[in-house]
């Protein structure tokens, strides 16, 4: 089997692919963080259930357990009449109960919905189910705010998809052209192998093997630099909680490796086919 000549073209191929993988990897990491932010924003919306004054303490506990058993509920916070009055007094700066002579507020549950259900359409479907529960006087949710957030998230996702598609096309073209130049630099060896009657597969094997090795090396370099940057940012801003996404980052690395290997192998095959169509004396 022939061996692929070592030259600077393969160094350029590794360098170019590494840069592309860093950009794509960074885009994937940002996408992971964007999804995390999207989930956090959606799951911070609370449906407010105003409770009747006739609801006993035991009935309140049972109602809370019943709500938590609903498949779309992530969590429930309880605010008593007394606590609600304390919060309002702190916000107003005055004791309104001295004026009124009684506490006009009601106890309530703040029900937090799972991300998959945290949309305007889903809330509209869930409201009747929550309102029908015993002891619930009113169900309140800021539909306009939910609609605005859904609109912003949809536009942001669309922009991210367009930018990602452009970067992906650019990456494939750059890697293809780099590998094509690498193969062109080995045209002497290809010509020699064709003259002695070597099959196309026999000629292609060393190039494909070299391309796969370059893809692996590029991925390791890009992944090391990218994740070093992530851990550095996490040390500077620990509140981002990047260490909680290690599994997601591992998936990103695996996707980078798969992308690099596939594009490297396919680009090598397509580039070689161009040269293998020519006769040996037509390679120059």
Protein Blocks (a to p, Z undefined) as FASTA:
>chain_A
ZZddddfklmmmmmmmmmmmmmmmmmmmmmmmmmmmmmmmmmmpccdddddfklcfklmm
mmmmmmmmpmkbfbdcdddfklmmmmmmmmnopafklmnopafbdcdddddddfklmcfk
lmmmmmmmmmmpghiabdcddfklmmmmmmmmmmmmmmmmmmmmmmmmmmmmmmmmmmmm
mmmmmmmmmmmmmmnopafklmmmmmmmmmmmmmmmmmmmmmmmmmmmmmmmmmmmmmno
mmmmmmmmmmmmmmmmmmmmmmmmmmmmmmmmmmmmpcfklmZZ
